[in-house]
């Protein structure tokens, strides 16, 4: 205690000097929410790549809008006339970029559609993906992250997050592994070239010819234990519509058994057939707890639509919404770069000071903070912090924060409760550190020091 004020600046400075890896850089901002005063700053205005702490900016901006709690909604409509067990007209599936629409949700849409009083469809089947532009990746995304499942092809119609999940289980020695593939669809093919407990088969790999946008997935190599792999497919909207049509054809006679894409222009001949809704809380929790890039981009698209009130949007509307909030926080939007909603982009540049400004804003908003706080990973408990600051650490269960990492970048930002029941907002942005373990050790040590006071 110094002059009645809690001060640990010297301890934090010393800690950074000791634990900051050689050649690395770090920016730190800590704000005492209990006293409404800055607590510590170390190069807090340094521009940094945020990685997945960018998701905090997206979440807070999205939750700030009055329509934030509207569910993600996928709808099926028909346009035409019913007569003699036949729909003379077209069927439309309208996407809202629901990132949590899985195989069971697709079946629900099919089941609801099957309740209509017709069994023959004499018309076309359309996917309506007009909500956003046709750019399937964000600006500055790295092309060779493809075909990882964390980099899906974005579209308003998403099925199973745009990827295929394959579980490979060893069989008898020398035999191919047993495969379980989800979802079930003929949109992609699976070639099983694995061998069980056969070292000469080489390293186990899962790949598709992604450079040519092919969806022929090949598993090869030696498999000695159960493996679960995920691989994205090209393209998400076709993956959805192909599988939808395939399952629809099991319940209806389709006189035109193919699909296309078009926007539904509603008139008196249009009728809502089915709808599937996903609560925002589910999307937000997966986005922050598990650092889901698709969920973040879905929230990013929605906030742009809500903020602009436009029917069709691009990333610019979402970026403008974020920068508008930056301006309202008293900071200059020209000092930062926002390129996407999830932090995959190499063009994102923010500062610890900006992240803490967003966290401070959220803390004082009843329409934001409760939803944000319960969706953040908890130190030593769950999400991307489940294995950090575990039981026995002074920061155990006291840190609710978002992680962020890719090569050379490691960030952590969120809220912290101290031993004296003070509440802090903080951001620690490590840059140019190839050893992620060293960057995380510095972040954890800072959180532990703050927690003990």
N, C-alpha and C positions, 0 to 999 in steps of 0.2 A: 504494500500500500504506500503510495506517494501522495502527500497532501490530500489524503482522503479519497484519492482516485485509484482505481485498479489499473496498474500499468505493468505490462509484461513485454514491452517493446524490446528491451535489451535482451531478454531471454530468447525471443523469437529471432532477433538479428543474429545472435550467436548460433542458434540452431541452424539457421539457413547457411551461415558460413561453414559450419562443420559438415552438414549433410548434403549440400548442393554439389552434385557431381561436377568434376572438372569439365569445362566446356559447356555446361548446361546453363540455362537461364530460367528464372522463375519470377512471376509476378504474384503478389499476395495482397488481398484486401480483406480486412475483418471489421465488421461494424457491430457495435453493441446495441441490440434492439431494445434492451431493457432500459438503457439510459438515453437512447437515441443519439449516440455519439460515435464517431469513428474510433476504433480501438487500435488498429495497426495497419500500416501501409508499407509495402516494399515493391517499388516499381509497379504500383497498381494501375498506372495509365499505359503500361506496356501493351502494345497490340500483340495478341496471341491467336493462334488457331485453337478454337474451343473444343474440337472433336465433339463428343456427345453431350458436353455441357450446353451446347447450342440448343438442345431439347428443352432446357429450362426457359430460354427466351421464347421458344415456340409455345410451350405450355402456358406460360403466364400471359402472353399476348392473346392466345386463343380463349383462355378462361376469362379474360377481361371483357369479352363481348356479351351483351345481354342474351344472345341466342346460344351461348356456349354449351348448355346442357341438353340441347336438342340431340336426339340419338342419330347415329348413322343409319340410314334407311335405304334399303334396296327394294325396288318395286317392280312388279310385273303388271303390265297393262295390255288390254286388247283394243284394237281399233277396227270396227267393222260391225257385222250383224250376225246374230245367232239364228239358225234355222235348221230344223230336222237333224239334230245331233252334229251339226257342222258349224264351225266358226268361219264365216266368209269374211276374212280380214286378216290383219297382221297382229303378231304378238311382239311386245317390246319389254326388254329388261333394262331398267334405268338404274345406273350405278351412282353411288354417292361416295365411292372410295372407302368402303367399309374394310378396314384392315384385319378384322377379326371374323370375316365370313369364311367359315370352314365347310367341310363336306356335309355335315349334318344340317347346316343352315341352307345349303343349296338344296338338299332333299326336302327341307321344310317348304321352300318356295315351290318345288315341284308338287308336293302333296297338296298345298293350298290351291295351286292351279288346277290340279286334277279334280277338285270339287266342283268345277264349273259344269253346267249341263250340256257339254259337248265332248265328243271323243275324236272328232276329225277336225284337223286344222287345214283349211284351204286358203293359205296365205303365207306370207313370209315371216321369218323370225329375226328380229333385230336386237342388237345390243346398243343402248344409248349411252355413249361415253362422252357426251358433249360438255360435261361439267368442266373439264380442263382441256388444255391443249394436248397435242399428241407427243410432246417430249417425254420420253419414258424414263429419263434420268435427270437428276439435278445438275445445275451448272457446276463444273469443277469436280465431278465424281470421277474416280479413277477407273479407266476402262478395263484394266486387267484385274480388278476385283471380281469381275464376272468370271465364272458363274456362281459365286458364293451366294448363299441364301440371304445374307445380310444386305445384298444389293439387288432388290427385286426390280422388275420392269414395272414402272408405275402406271396405273390406269384406274379410272373410276369403277371398273369391274375387276375385283380381285378375288381369287379363290385360293384358299390355303396359303395366303401370303405370297402367292406367286412362285411357290417352290414345291418340289416333290420330296417327301420324307421316306427314306429307305432304311429298313432295319435288316441287317444281315446277321444270321446266326450260324455258327459253325455246324457242319454236318459230320459225317464220318470222314476220316482222313482220306484225302485225295478226291473227295467229292465236292461239287459246287455248294456254296453256302445256301441256306434257305432264306428266301427274301420275303419281306412284307413291305408292300408299297402303298403309300397313302398320298393323295386320294386315288381312287380307282378311276382311270380314264384312259381312253385310247389316243389321247392327244400326244402322248409321248410313248416311246418304246424303251424296254429294259433288256439289255444283253448281259447275262450273268456269265462272266468268264473267270470267276473266282475258284480257288481250290482251298479246301480246308486243311490246315496244318501241313502245308506243303511249301517249305522255304524256297524251293526253286521257282515258285510262281511269282516271286518278287513282292514288292511293296503293294499293300492294298490301296487301291485308288478308285474314285468315282468321278467320272468326267462325261461331258458331252461336247460336241463340236460347236462351241459357242461362238467361235469366230465366223462361222457360216450360219448362225442362228438356227442350228439343227437341234432337235429335241430327242435324239437317239442317245439314251443314257447307257454308259457301259461301266460295269463294275468288274474289276480285275485284281489279280494278285492273291497273296496268301492271307487267309483269315483265320485267326487263332482264338478270337473272343468276339462276343456280340458287339456289333458296331452299329451306330445310328448316324446316318449321313443325310444332309439336306443339300439340294442343288436347285438353283432357279431354272425356270423354263421361259422360253421366248414364244409369244408375248403374253402378258397377263390377260388382256381382254379376250384374246383368242382362246387361251386356256380355259377361261370361264365359260365362254359361249359354246365352245366345242363340247365341254362336259355337260353343260346345261341342256344342249340339244340332244346329246346322247341319252341322257336320262329322261328327257321329255318324250323321246321316241319310244320309250318302254311303256308309256302310259297313254299315248295318243297316236293316232294315225296321221302322219305328217305328209301331206301331198307335195310339199316343197321342202324336203329334208336337208336344208342347208341354212346358214345364217349369214347376216350381213350387219353393217353398222349404220345407224341413222338416228337422228334426233326425233323424238316423238313430238309432233305438233298437235296439241290436244284440241278436240272439238266435241260436239255432242255425241259422236259415235264412239268415244273413248270410255273405257271402264277399267277401274282399278281391280285387278284380279287378286294380287297377293303382295304382302310386304313383310320384310324381315328387318328388325331393328336391333342395333347393338348400342348399349349405353355408353356414353362418353367416359364414364368412370372405368369401364373395362379397357377401353382404348388407352386412356391415360396411364393406368396402372402398368400395363404391359410396356408402354412407351418409356416410362421412367424406371420402373423396377428392373426390367430386363434390357433396357436400352434398345428398344425395337425401332429400327430406322423406318420401316414402312408405316408404323403407327404415327411416328413423328411427321412424316410427309403427309399423311392423311389429315392430321390436325392442321398442318401448315396450309394445305389447300383449302380446308374449311374456313380457317380464319380469314383468308383472302376473300373468299366468297361472302362471308358475313360482313367484313369491313367495307367491301366495295359495293355490295348489293347487286353485283353483276351475275348474269346467268352463266356466262362462260368466262373462265379466268385462266391466267398464266401465273407463273411464279412472281411476276412483278406486283400483282395485287397483294400477295402475301408479304412480300418484302416491304412494300409501302406501309402496310399495317404495322409491322414491327418498328420501322423507322419513325412512324408517327408516335408510337409509345415512347421510343427513345427521346424524341423531342419533348414530350410532355414531362419526362423525368428531369428536364433541365440540362440535358446533354446534347451535343451536336451530332446529328445523324451522319454528317459527312466525315466524322472521325472514325467510322466503323464500316465494315463490309458484311452484309448479310446475303448469302447466296442460296441457302436451302433451309430446311426445317430440322434436319437431323444431325448436321455436323460432318457429314461425309465429304463435303466440298473442300477443296484446297483453297477456295477463294474466301471463305469465312474468316473474318478478323474482328475480334472483340477484345475487351480488356477485363481484368479482374474487377476494376471499378464499375464497369457496365453491368457485369453479372450481379454484383452486390446491389446495385441500384434496382435491378429487376426484382431481386429477392426481397429487398426492403419494401418495394411497392406491393408485392404480393402479400407480405406479412400483415399489412394494414388493410387488406381487402377481404371482407367476409365471403365474397363470392369467388375468391381465388384460393386463399391460403388453406382452408380445410381440405379441399380437393387435391391441391398440390402436395401438401405435407404428407398425407397418408399414402400417396403414390410413390414417394421417394424411397430408395433403398435405405435400410437401417444397418448401421455398422455392426458387423458380426452376426446379423440375423437373416437378411434376405437380399434378393436382387443382386446387383453387381457389387455389393459390399458384404455379401454373406461370409466371405473368407478374409475380410480385413477388419482390424481393430476388434478382434474376437474377445470372448469372455476372458477376463483378467486385465484387459486394457482399460485405462481410465475413460476412453472414448466409447467403450462398448455400449450399444443401444442409445448413445447420446448424440450421435451424428446421423442426420437424415440428409443425404446428399446424392447428387448425380455425378457419376464418373464419366470420364471421356478419355479415349486412347486410340491412337494409331501410331505408326512408326515415327519415333522421335517426339511425340506429343503425349502428355499425360496430364489430365486436369481433374479437379474435384471442386464442386461448389454446392452449397446448400446451407443447412441450419445446424446449430450445435447448442446443446445445453451444458453449461458449466456446473461444476460441483457446488458453486454458490447460487445456483438456480438463475443465472443470467442466460439470456438467449442471444445468440450471435448469428449473423449472416456472414458467410465467408466465401472466398474464391481463391484457389491455389492453382496457378496455371504454369506447369513445367513444360519447357520447350527445349528442343535440341538435345534430348537425352535418349540415347538408343537403348539403354538398360531401363526398361519400364519398372523393374523391381526397385531400383534406386530412387526413381521419381515417386513411386508410391510410398516408399519408406519415409521420404521427406514429408509428404502430405500427412501420413499417419502420425508422424512425430509432432507436427504442428497441431493437429487435432487433439492429440493426447495432452500436449502442454496446455492448450486452451481449456480442455475439459477439467483439468486438475485445479483450476483456479476458481 
